[in-house]
Amino acid sequence: MPKQPNSIIFRRLNAFKKNKRAVVSLIIFSVIFMISLFAEILANDKPLLVKYKGEFYFPIFNSYNEQLFGGDFPTETDYKDGFIKQNIDTHGYMIFPLLPYSYNSIDYALEHPTPSAPDKKHWLGTDDEGRDILSRIIYGIRLSVVFAFLLTVTSSIIGIIAGAVQGYFGGKTDLIMQRILEIWEALPQLFILIIIASIFIPSFWGLLLIMICFGWMQLTGIVRAEFLRTKNFEFVKAAKALGVSNSRIIFRHILPNAVVATMTFVPFIMSEAIVALTALDFLGLGLPPEYPSLGDLVRQGKDNLQAPWIGISAFVVLASILTLLIFIGEGIRDAFDTRKNQ
């Protein structure tokens, strides 16, 4: 029988599907991430819908002046203000999300001192500032996964290109770049971050840029070794003899084979990125306090040992996400293992 097109891809997909643990982990991780993408709809201190005097308003998408709802000040509406709430209930209604708290909402109506224990209003309790922990977890998962994904993709692209140039050209190019890599890897990343954090507070994109500068070397050695091996194959020599350009040989003929060797490392690099962001936020060297960081939740758990629900919540979330990513990575590694998929 003739071979089916893309038979290698189908064989790897089938091998991944046979790993039930990896498939279930991928499904659970995808569901968790998809839920976090709709954080504003699930957890918000603004209503999803307001009907007032026959008109419909969508506060989660637009900012409305409180004078529109009978208030006195030309400021954004506080929908939990007693006077505003009474006005809206008299002339219409409000529909709040399942969790009526955003990641930075402070509940001033708590019956117990902060951090308060889990109850009907706050399912996982509040932190020491009166903010809902479950809401911060939902927003924090989205922030951590998006940050880790951007860091992984960007640093991997840079590292793959650098390794490709090293391995393909070899000689002095490889020697010079290898020395530069050794010097760059020897730089004390933590000390540099401490210096930067003492000068200014890094933003999301600023911290991402700093992390990319130190994280792009993880795949360079693997790609370099693959290029050093593959460039001596007959099809590469034939392409050079036919006058094919170096860039075309690198990106069209060798790189697809080298990328296969790096795919198995991507989930593990992503889990390392989540751990790195959490650690930096825990140490106070990461994102500013206004961000819903899982690392900040870990720090609060350490500072409030009398409130074990904070530390337990942070531990369960981080351990679950990292475990799922590791299981997914193992499934991808086995799928790309030629010894298991002949």
N, C-alpha and C positions, 0 to 999 in steps of 0.2 A: 504493500500500500504506500502511496506517496505521502511524504511528510506534510503535516499541516503547517501553514504559515505561522510564524512566531511560536513554533513548538516549544522553544526554550522558555519563553515567557509563560505559556500555559502550564508547563511542567513545574515551574517555580511557584506559580499561583496554586496549583494543586498541592504542592508540597506544603505551602503555608496553610492551606485549608485543613490539611491533615493534622496540624498542630492545634488541637481544640483549645488549649489554654491560650495560645496566641490570638486565635480568632475571637474568643470570648473577651479577652483583654482589649482587643482593638474595638470591639463593639461597645464595651462599657466606657472606654476612654472617649470614643467619639460621642456617645450620648452625654457624658459629663461636660465635654467641651461645648457641644451644641447648646446645652442648657445654659452654660455660662455666657454664651454669645447673646442671649436674650435676658441678660441680667437686669437691664432697665425695666423690662416688662414684668419680671418676676419679683424684683425687690426694689422698691422706690418709695420715697416719701411724697411723691406727686401722684395724683390720680391718673389712671389710664384714660378716663373719660369724665368730663363734666358737662352736665346739661343745666343751663342757667337761663331762665326766661326764654325758653324755646330754642336757644342756640346751643350748639355742641362745640366743646373745646377739648383739645388733646394736650394736656400740660407736659407729658413726657417728651413731646416733640417740639413744643413751643413754650416760650416764656410769656406769661400774661401779667399785666399790671393789676394789683389788687383793687384799684378803683373800679375795674371792670365788674367786680363782684361785690361792690358796695363798700369797699374799704376807703380809708382816708389818705393813704400815702401812695405816691407814684413809684412804688417798688414792686419787686416780684412777689407774687402771692404766696403766703404761707397757708397751705390748705388745711393745716391742723390747728390754726388759730380759731378759737372758739367763736368769735364774731363772724369770721368769713365762713366757717363751717355751717353756722346757723343760717346765714343768708342763702347759701347755696342749697341747703336742705329745704328751706322755705320755698324757693323758686325753682327747684329741680332736684338733682341728685349727683353724687360722685361715686365712681367705681375705682377702688384702690387695688393695687396688685396683691398677690397672695401674701407677700411680706411687705407691709407698709413702712419699710425702712430702707434707706439707701446705705451705702457703705460708710458715709460720713454723717449720717443722721444721729443726733444725740437725743435720747429719750429723757425729757425733763420730768416726765410723770412716773418715774420708777418708784415703786413702793419700798424698795430696799436700797441700801447704799451700793455704789458701784465698786467692783464688778458684781452684778447681780446674777443669781443662779438661773438656770433654765426654767421657764414657765410657759404659760399659754401664749403670752405675747412675744417672748423671745425664746425660741425653741432650743437654742444652744447657749442662752444667756447673753450677757453683755460684757464688754471689756471695761477697763478701769476709767474710760471716758464716757460710758453709757451708750456705746454704739453696738448695734446688733451684730453678733458674731457670725451668724449664718449668712447675713447679707454681705459681710466683708469676705467671707469664704467664697461666695459665688463670684463676686467681682475679682477677688484675688486669684482664683483659678484662671479666669480669662486673662488677667494681666500676666501671670507667670507663664502660661502656655504660649501666648502670643509673643512675649519677649523671648522665650526660649526658641520658638520656631524661627523668628527673624534672625536671632543670633546664630542658630544652627545653619540655616540656609546661606546667609551672607558669608559667614566664616568658612563654610565648606566650599563655596564657590571660589573664594580667594585662595584657600589652601590647595584646592585641586589645580587651579591655574598655575600657582607657584610650583607645585610638585611636577606638573607636566613640563614646564619650561626647564626645570632642573634635569629631569630624567631624559628628556628628548635631546637637548643640546649637549649635556654632559660637559666634560673638560673644564675649562676655566669658569664657565658660567655656573656649572654645578658646584665647583669648589668655592667660588665667591659667595654664592647664595647660601651654601651650607654653613659657612662661617658666620654670615649675617644671622641666620636662623639660630645658631648656637648662642650668639651674643644676645639676641632678642629674647630667647627662652630663659636666659639667665637673669633677666631684669626682675627685680622684686615687685611683682604685681600688686601685692597687698600694700606695700609702702607707697607705691605710686598712687594708688587709690586713696590712701589716707591723706597724702599731700593735696590731691585734687579736691577731696571732700572738705579739707580745711580752708581751701581758697574759695570755692563756690559749691552750691548744692547742685549736683548733676540732675538733669531732667531725664525723662524716659529715653529720649533719643541720644542725649549726651552719654548716659550710662551704657546704652547699647553700643555706641561708637567706641567707648573705652574697652568694653568687653570684646568687641570684634578685633581690636588691635592686638589683644593678647590671646585670642582663642582661635585664630585662623590657621595655626600650625599643626592642629591635631591630625589632619588627613594628608599633610604634605609629604611625610615620609612614605606613607603607603602608596600614594600616586607616583612618587619619584621611583620607588622600587619597581612598580608595574611598568613604567615607561622604560626604565633601563632594561627590563626583560623583553618587552614587546618590540622595541625599536629595532632589534636584530632579527625579527621574523622576516620570512621571505616576502610577504605581501607589502611590508613597509619598504624593503629594499626595491621591490618592483615599482612601487609608487614613486620613489625617488628617481629611479632610472627613467620613468616616463615623464619626469619634469613636474610632478605635482608639487605645489607649494608646501612649505613647512607648516603653515597655519592649517591648511586643509588636511594634511596628514595627522596633525595633532588632534584637531577637533572632530574630524570625520572618521578616521580610521583607528586611532589608538585610544582616544579618550573614552568612547563608549565601553571598551573593555576594562579600562581602569576604573570607571565609575562603578561598575559592578562590585569591585572589591571594597569600595567605600560605603555602599548602601547599607551593609550590615552594621556599620558603626553609627549611623545617623540617630536611631532611637536612644542609644547610650549617650551620645553627645548632647542630645536634647535634655535628657535627665540630668546630666552634669550641669547644663545651663540653668535649670530650675533650682538645683542645689546651690549653685554659685550666687544666683540672685537672692535666694532666701538667706544665705549666709551673710551677704553684704548688707541686706536690710536689717538683719538681726544685730549686726555690729554697728549699725548707724551710718554705713558708708555707701548705701545704695540709694534707693528712690526717696524723694522727700516724704515727710509724714502724711501729706494729704493723699497719697496713693494707697489703695487697698492692698497692702502687701501681706503675703503669707509670712514673710520673715518678721514683720512687725508683730504679727499674732504670736509667733514663737517667742519673741522678746517679752511680750506681755505675759505669756504663760510662765516665763522664768521669773518675772518681777512680781507675779501674783500667785505664789504657790498655794495661798489659801483659797484660790479659785481654780480647782483642778480642771474644770470644764474647758478653760481656755487652752491649756497645754494639751489636753487630750484631743480636743477638736483639731488643733494644728497638727499634732502627730498623726492622727488618723488620715487627714486629708493628704498630707505630704507623702506618708508611707504608701497610701493607696495609689496616688498618681505615679510615683516612682516605680512601684511594683508593676503596674500596668505597662509602663514604658519598657521595663526590663523584659517582661514576658513577650511583648511585641517584638523587641529587638532580637530575642532568642529565636522567635519564629521566623523572622527575616533571615537571620544568620543560617538557620537550618535549611531554609528554602534556597539559598544561594550556595550551599555546600555541595559541590559536585560529587563528593564521595557518597552522599546520601541520595543523590538524584541522578542516577545514571540512566 
